[in-house]
Amino acid sequence: MSKTPKTQQDKDLAGARQRRRVAAHLHAIEDSPPTAEQTAMFEMFEREGWSHERRRAYIKARAEAAAVVHAAE
């Protein structure tokens, strides 16, 4: 028997997990599956209840930092 979500937050979290799984599957079809690090990052966002704005800012900051490192090489 499957566990039924009890609160709206539980329902939102279950929906986010399902959307992440679908997205990972679509990326795998395109031969670009998410890394373990990427999966862990999105699980952290879900677990800690980060807002979409905070998630975007975090991802943008990581991308900018990676670009700086890449440019320095």
HUSULVEN-V293027 format. One record per residue. N is the residue number from 0. RES is the residue in three letters. PSI is psi as a letter, one per 20 degrees, with the letter a starting at -180 (none if undefined). Layout:
N|RES|PSI ; N|RES|PSI
//
This chain:
0|MET|p ; 1|SER|q ; 2|LYS|p ; 3|THR|p ; 4|PRO|p ; 5|LYS|h ; 6|THR|r ; 7|GLN|h ; 8|GLN|g ; 9|ASP|g ; 10|LYS|g ; 11|ASP|g ; 12|LEU|g ; 13|ALA|g ; 14|GLY|g ; 15|ALA|g ; 16|ARG|g ; 17|GLN|g ; 18|ARG|h ; 19|ARG|g ; 20|ARG|g ; 21|VAL|g ; 22|ALA|g ; 23|ALA|h ; 24|HIS|g ; 25|LEU|h ; 26|HIS|h ; 27|ALA|h ; 28|ILE|h ; 29|GLU|j ; 30|ASP|k ; 31|SER|m ; 32|PRO|q ; 33|PRO|q ; 34|THR|r ; 35|ALA|h ; 36|GLU|g ; 37|GLN|g ; 38|THR|g ; 39|ALA|h ; 40|MET|g ; 41|PHE|h ; 42|GLU|h ; 43|MET|g ; 44|PHE|g ; 45|GLU|g ; 46|ARG|g ; 47|GLU|i ; 48|GLY|k ; 49|TRP|q ; 50|SER|r ; 51|HIS|h ; 52|GLU|g ; 53|ARG|h ; 54|ARG|g ; 55|ARG|g ; 56|ALA|g ; 57|TYR|g ; 58|ILE|g ; 59|LYS|g ; 60|ALA|g ; 61|ARG|g ; 62|ALA|g ; 63|GLU|g ; 64|ALA|h ; 65|ALA|h ; 66|ALA|h ; 67|VAL|g ; 68|VAL|g ; 69|HIS|g ; 70|ALA|h ; 71|ALA|h ; 72|GLU|none
//
